[in-house]
Structure formats: C-alpha cells, structure tokens
C-alpha cells in the first residue's frame, strides 16, 4: 500500500496497487488535483484518519529529529497513516521523509530526489553562533534568532 501526499495528485503520479491518503490532503488541492483525488477515491483509495497514538508517535519522532516546526498537521497525519498502515509514504517533502526514515517507514518520491540519509537538526544563533540541541525561538544567551543547521 502507498499513502499519497498532495504532490502525487498535483503531478498526476500513477502508482500500482492499493493506495490511501488522509482527509486533509484534499483540502490542499486545487480544482484539477482535487478531481484526481476524487477519482482515486472512487477507484478504491482509502481515506484514512490515523489514531491519536500514531500521531503522537510521529510528533515525538519529529521533535527528536528537529523537524516538528516543518511539518503541518496534514504532513503529520500522512506519516502517521503510513506508519499505522505499514505502507510506503509517497511524498517530495524532505522533512516528512526524514521523520518517516526515523520510524522505518519507506518512502517514494514523485518529482525530485529523496533524502540520502536521515539527519538530526540543531539550532544555531545568528548573533553569537552558539548551537543548541532543542528548538527555541531565541538564543537564551544573547536573544538573537536561531536557524536550523545540520
């Protein structure tokens, strides 16, 4: 089974075998791509809402990898659905691929290369240059903004 992100519908990506997606994906699509979503659903695609436990598992993995801020609710639900259904996640989103890799969820891409390795992000202060393992809005030392770094 493959769990399809918005990019699969936007790029008219064809997949063999059973498919699934989450309800919020349809809301992200324009008129033409939403017709593809509806056609795939009519052809048997499951529209799956993952359990709160699976969503928490994905949220925890995203926090550990440093990708939590990068994932939308839809992204989190897609990874959780693939995790729960023991499926392959079809997405071009690097943060989703990184979190999926952490959870041993296989991924396929639609229109670009996938990630080559899982990474953990750190945050670096743009003012004083200090690095931190946890995500914060501001540097606790000098108060400057933090940026994500590999």
C-alpha positions in Angstrom: 0.0 0.0 0.0 1.1 3.6 -0.7 0.0 6.7 1.3 -0.2 9.6 -1.1 0.7 13.2 -0.3 -0.6 16.2 -2.2 2.3 16.1 -4.6 1.1 12.8 -6.0 -2.2 14.3 -7.1 -0.7 17.6 -8.2 1.8 15.8 -10.5 -0.7 13.1 -11.6 1.6 10.4 -10.2 0.4 6.9 -11.0 1.0 4.1 -8.6 0.3 0.4 -8.8 -1.7 -1.4 -6.1 -3.7 -0.1 -3.2 -3.5 3.5 -2.1 -4.6 5.6 0.8 -4.4 9.3 1.9 -5.8 11.5 4.7 -8.8 13.7 4.5 -6.8 17.0 4.8 -4.9 16.3 1.6 -8.0 17.0 -0.5 -8.3 20.5 1.2 -4.7 21.4 0.0 -5.5 20.7 -3.7 -6.7 23.0 -6.4 -9.8 22.1 -8.5 -7.9 20.0 -11.1 -5.9 18.0 -8.5 -8.9 17.5 -6.2 -10.6 15.8 -9.2 -7.7 13.4 -9.3 -8.1 12.8 -5.5 -11.8 12.1 -6.0 -11.1 9.8 -9.0 -8.5 7.8 -6.9 -11.0 7.6 -4.0 -13.7 6.4 -6.4 -11.3 3.7 -7.7 -10.8 2.4 -4.2 -8.3 4.6 -2.4 -8.8 4.5 1.3 -9.2 7.9 3.1 -7.6 7.1 6.4 -7.6 9.1 9.7 -4.7 7.8 11.8 -5.1 7.1 15.5 -4.1 9.7 18.1 -1.4 7.3 19.3 0.2 7.1 15.8 0.0 10.9 15.5 1.8 11.2 18.9 4.5 8.7 17.7 5.1 10.9 14.6 5.1 14.1 16.6 7.7 12.7 19.0 9.9 11.5 16.2 9.7 14.9 14.5 10.6 16.7 17.8 13.6 14.3 18.2 14.8 14.9 14.6 14.2 18.7 14.7 11.5 18.6 12.0 8.5 19.4 14.2 8.2 23.0 13.0 8.5 22.0 9.4 5.5 19.5 9.5 2.0 20.7 9.0 -0.9 18.8 10.6 -1.6 17.2 7.3 2.1 16.1 7.0 2.0 14.6 10.5 -1.2 12.7 9.7 0.2 11.4 6.4 3.3 10.0 8.1 1.1 8.6 10.9 -1.1 6.9 8.3 1.8 5.3 6.6 3.2 4.2 9.9 -0.1 2.8 11.1 -0.9 1.0 7.7 2.6 -0.3 7.3 2.7 1.4 4.0 5.1 3.4 1.8 4.8 7.2 2.0 4.7 8.9 -1.4 6.0 12.5 -0.9 8.5 15.0 -2.1 8.7 16.7 1.3 12.1 16.3 2.8 11.0 16.8 6.5 8.4 14.1 6.0 10.9 11.8 4.5 13.3 12.4 7.4 10.7 11.6 10.1 9.5 8.6 8.1 13.0 7.3 8.0 13.3 7.7 11.7 10.2 5.5 12.1 11.3 2.9 9.4 8.5 3.9 7.1 9.6 3.5 3.5 9.2 6.5 1.1 9.0 7.1 -2.6 9.3 10.5 -4.3 7.2 12.0 -7.1 9.2 14.6 -8.8 12.5 15.0 -7.1 15.3 13.0 -5.4 14.6 11.7 -2.0 16.7 12.2 1.1 20.1 10.3 1.0 20.3 10.0 4.8 18.4 10.7 7.9 19.6 13.8 9.8 19.1 15.5 13.1 18.8 19.2 13.2 20.4 21.6 15.6 19.8 25.3 16.0 22.5 28.0 15.7 22.3 31.6 17.0 22.7 34.1 14.2 24.2 36.5 16.8 26.7 34.7 18.9 27.0 31.5 16.9 26.2 29.1 19.8 24.4 25.9 18.9 21.6 24.2 20.7 20.0 20.7 20.5 16.5 21.9 21.3 14.3 24.2 19.3 13.8 27.7 20.8 12.5 31.0 19.4 15.5 33.0 20.6 19.0 32.4 21.9 19.0 32.2 25.7 22.4 33.9 25.8 22.1 36.9 23.5 18.5 36.9 22.4 19.1 36.6 18.7 17.1 34.4 16.3 18.0 30.8 15.8 18.3 29.0 12.5 18.2 25.3 11.7 21.5 23.7 10.9 22.5 20.1 10.0 
